[in-house]
Amino acid sequence: MFPFISKILDNLNDTWCDSVLDSGVVPHAVLRVLIRRELRRRLDEITPPLPEKVLATVSAKGNPSLKAKLEDLASPKIALIPGVLAPISKWSETLAYKMNFFETVRHQPIAIETDAANRQNYEIATGIMANMLGPRIKYSCSYYPTGTETLKEAEEKMLDLYIERLGLKAGMRFLDLGCGWGAAVLYFAEKIPDMEVVGFSNSRTQKEYIDAKAKELGLMNVRIITGNCTDYEFQPNYFDRALSVELFEHMKNYEGLMAKMSRALRPEGQLLVHHFCHRTTPYHYEDGWMARTFFTGGTMPSSDLLLYFQKDLVIKKHWWINGYHYSRSLEHWLENTMARREKMMPHLAETYGEDKAFVWHNRWQIFHLASSEMFKTDGGDTWGVTHALFEKPALHTMSYMVAL
């Protein structure tokens, strides 16, 4: 058994390993050990020294001018005393990497691999998510302030936190960008019946579910729009408040998306962005099991990523949510996935085919295990969730900024 485990460890990022993982023969306890080792490898990859990785990233993105600028970083040195050179600090290297990362995404489309993201996570049978997630079908981090909450309670705790941080109230026009299966849309519409609630989704199945649920609940203030956020334009200056939950991780050109949201908001309108993140360092998912299976074209943002994209919206408040909360959410999802296997199988077969239902039941388990272990690393203080509240400047402020 031990040579077999050793071979898995040495090939965890190779497709050879996929068939072994798909088979379901590796116990969860062993998978957790493998995952923790892989997470440490990932941390080593994003820890200085970084210049070679920076150059490789820029070169891969086909930006020769930026590559040329970075060639001098191959052996970074700084003169502390005239004639005496010492290595640049690790934090200096991290910042150089980040500045390059932010510059490269400014030259990319708003999103890439949108079809893959939709196929892997969103255009799937609602029965899969309804059995796997909590009662609100919230496919994102929930909130466990006491640590004793049920999944239902934790879902609603996070939804209430959105209401509080956005200051939602009757008479407002609200947009949920990337609304999923309507966790926030339906909850807010129930809680604030005199608020117009608009959800935006790129998934047909999600719209069908939300429309049916709103009708069942008698909610008359819900409207769902389907489209691709890369090219869809909302009515200008229409919304008072907007929310985006775990959408930005599928994006690349954040400046373009923030500009789009600014156009949709009224002056002094606010956007709350909830995204998972690494505490300090952003990176793209370009290889490995997660990139192949669930997160093609995805990005792990840093907690401060959007602070570097304030051309159209200005930061008002910023919060860190310890990764423990996401790990606990994922452990609840794993429990449901195991306990409701028979209920999930017909929906897995509907989405992936009869011959792949068992495989995808295993893959979802691994997804939960891998993500939970990531978010609990170092007590939840390395990977976690951030909430960033942005505001569109008032008209007089915007005029002043343009004049400058």
N, C-alpha and C positions, 0 to 999 in steps of 0.2 A: 504493500500500500504506500509506503513512504517514497520509493522511487517514482511511483505514479504521481503523487502529490508534488514532488520535486519537479517533475516534467511540466506539470500545469503551471507551477510558479515561474518557470523559465520561459513559458510560452503564452502567458496570460494575455498579451497584446496581439497574439497571432490568431488567424482564422482556424488553425489546427485545434485550438482550444474550444471553439464554438460548439463543435459536435459533442464534446464531453460535457460542457455546461448544459446544452440542450437536452441531454439524456436524463438529467435529474438525478444522476447517481452520486454526485458529490454532496455530502451532508452540509447543512447550513453552517454548522460550527466550523467545518473546514473552509467553506467559502468565505466566512468572515475573516479567518486568518489570511487567506490569499488576498482578500480585498484590502486589509490593513497594510499588507506589504506593498501592494500596488499604490496605495495612497501615499505611502512614504516615498516611493519612487517618484510619484508626481510632484511631491513637495520638493524633492531634490532637483527636479527639472526646472522649477520656477524660482529657485533660490540662487542668488548670485554665487559665482560669476556667470554673467549672462551674454556677453557680446556675441559669441558664435551663434547663439539661438536667435538673437536679434537680427543678425545679418541673414540667417537662413529664412526667418519669417518675412523680412522685407523682400528678399530675392524671390521667394515663392509668390509673393503678391505682385511681382512684376513692376516694382517701382525702383528703377535704377538710380534715380536722383537721390532718393532716401538711402539706398544702399551705399552710395558713394559717401554720403555724409557720415555714415556709421563705420566706415572702414577704419577710421582713426581710433575706434574704440576696441580694436582687436586685442590690444594690450593696454588697457586704460591706466594712465598714470597722471599724477598731479604733482606740481612742484610745491612742496611745503616750505622749503628753504631754497633760495637760489642755488641751482646746481645739484640739488638733492631731490630725487624723484621717489615718490611712495605710491602704492596702489590706491586707486579711488576706493572709497568705502563701499560696502555692500549696498547700503541704502542709496548711494549715488548711482550705482549700477541699476538698482531696481527702478529708480525714477527715470533713468535714461531709457530703459526698456519700456516703461509705461508711456512716456512721451512719444516714443516711436509707435507703440501700439495704437494710441489714440489718433496719431496722424494717418496711419495706414487705413483705419476704418472710415475716416472722413472721405476717402477716395473709393469706397466700395458702395454697392447698391444698399438700399435700406435693409434688405434681407436676401439671403441666398438659400438654396435648397428648401424652398417653401413647400414644394410638393412632398418631399421626404418628411418634413416636420409634421405636415398634416396627416400623412399616411401612418406615421409612427405613433402619434399621440392624440390626434383629434378626430379624424374621420374614421372612427371605429365605433362598433356597436355600443350603444348607451348601456346595455345590460352588463358589459364588462365593468364600466366605471361605477355603475349603481351598486354592484355587488362588492367591488373592491374598496371604494371610498366610503365616506360617511353619508348620512342622510341628505346633506346639502349638495353632494357630489362636487365637493371643493377639491379640485386637482391642483393643490398648492399647499404651502405650509399653513398649518393651523396654530393656535396659540394656547399654551398651557401655563398660565400664570402661577397656579398652585402646584402643578404637577400631578394632580389627582383627577383632572378633567377626563370625561369620556370623549370619544372622537366627536360626537355630536356637539357637546359643550365647547370643545376646542375650536371647531369650525365656526361656531357662532361668536365665540370670544374674539376671533380674528376679524370677522365681519363687523362686529361692534367697534373694533379698533379703527377700522376704515372710516366708519361713520363719524367717530370722534375726531380723527385726524383731518378729515376733509370738511368737518363742520356742516354736514348735510342737513337740510331742512326743507320744509314744505315750500313749494313755489319754485324750487330750483330745477334746472335742466341738467341731468347727469348722464355721462357716457362711461361705459365700461368697455375699454379697448382690449379685445381678446377675452370675451366674457365666458369662455368655456361652456359648461353645462348650466350656467345661470346661477351659480351660488350667490354671488353678490346682487345680480339683477333682481332675482326673485325675492331675496331677503329684504333688500332696500325698498322694493315696491310694496311689500307687506308692511314694513315698519313706517314708511313715509308715503302714504297713499296719494298725497297731493304733490308729489314730486314726479316729473317726467323722467322715466328711466329707459335709457337706450343702451342696448348691448350690441357690440360689433364682433362678429365671428366669421372665420373663413370656412366653417364647417356646416354642411347641410344637416347632418344628424343632430348637431347641437341646437340649431335653430328649431328643428322639428320638435325636439324635446322641450325646449323652453316655451315655445308657443303653446304646446299642449298643456304644460304645467301651469302656465299663466291663466289659460282658459279654465282649467280645473279649479284653480284658486280664486277665480273671479277677479283677477287683476286687470284693470283697464288702463293702467299707466305704463305698460311695458311695450317696447317696440324693439325688434331684433333686425339688424341689418347684416347681410352676408356680403363678403367681398374680400379682397386682398389689400391689406393695409399698406402695401408698398405703392399702390397706385390709386387707392380710393381717396376722394376728397370730401370731407364733411362740410356741411353748411357753415360758412364763415361766421365767426363771432357768435356762436349759438349757445354753447354749453357753459354753465357756471362752474361745474366741477367734473373732473374726469379721474378715472382709476385705471391702472394697468397692472395686472398681477401676473408675473412670470411670463411675460411676453417679450420683454427686452432681451432675454437670454437667447432668443431666436433671431435677433436683429444684428446688423453690422453698422450701418451708418446712423448712429444715434443722433447726430446733428440734424439729419434730414427728417427723422421721425419726430424729434422735439419741435422742429419747425412746423411740421404738419399738425401736431397737437396745439401749438400756439395759434395757428390759423383757426382751429375749431373752437377755441376758448374765447369768451368775452374778456375784455380788459379787466384785470384783477381776478380773473378766473384761475382755478387751481387744479393741478394734476398731482396725484399721489402715485408714485411708482413703487411697487413691491417687487423686488427681484432677489433671487438667491445670489450668493457671491463668495469669492475668496476675500479675506480681510484686506489684503494689500495688492494682490497681483492678478490682473486679467489674463486669460489665455483662451485660445480657440480649441474646440474638440475636433482634432484632425485625424486621429487614429485611435485604435483601441476598441474594445467591445462596446462601450457606451456610445461612442461615435457611430459605429456601424449599425447598432441595433435601435437606439432610442433618441439619439441627439445629433443626427447628421447635420452639419452646418451650424452647430450651436456654439455658444460662447459662455465661458464662466466670467462674468464681470468681476471687477474689484468693487469693494464697498463704496469707493469714491468715484467710480467711473463717470457717472452722469454729472458730477460737479465740474467736469472739464467740457461740458456741452451746454453752456448757459447763454448762448447767443440769442435765443428767443424766449426762454423761460428762465426765471431766476429762483435759486434755491431759497426756501424759507425756513425749513426745518429738516433735520436728518436724524434717523434713528438706526440703531443696530439691534437685531433680534438674534439672540444666541442660537447656534445651530441645534441645541438640544430640542427646541420646539419642532424643527423639521424632522429630526431623527425620531422623535416620539410619534409624529404624524405617520411617518413611513412604517414604523413598527406596527401601528394600528392597521395600516393598509395591508401589510404582510399577513397579519393575523386573519383579516377578512379574506384575503386571497387563498389562504390555506383552508379556512373553515367553510368557504362557500364554493369550493372547487366544482362540485357537481352543478351548481346553479350557473357558474360562469362558462362551463364547457360549451353549451350550445351557442353562446354569444361569441366565444373565441373562434368556434368553427365558422360562424357567419362572417367574421371579419378576416380570418387568416386561412380558412379552408379546413375541412375535416382532418386532413393529414397533418396539419400544423397546430391544431388546438392544444395538444399536450405540450409541444415544444414551447408555445407562447405562454402557457401557464407557468412553465419553468422560467422563462425569460422575465416575466413580470416579477416573480419571486426574487430573482437575482437583481433586478432593477431596484427593488425595495431594499434589499440587503446592502447593495453597494452604496446607494444614496444615504441610507441611514448611517452606515459606518463613516462615510465622508463627513456628514454633518456633526457627528459626535466626536470627531478628532480633536484632541487637546481640549476636552471639556466643552466643545462647541464654540470655541473662540478662534478657529482658523477659517472654517467655512460656516456661513450663516445666512441671514436674510437682512436686507436693509429696506427701510422705508424712506423715500425722499419726496418731500413736498415742494413742488415748484409753483410759481405764480407768474401769470402773464402781466407785465407792467401796465400800469394805467396809461391812458392815451397821452396825457401830458408828459409823462415820464418817457414814453416811447418817442414822442416828438423831440424831446431834449436829447435823447440818446442818438437819434438820427442826425440832429444838428451837430453834435460833437463829431 
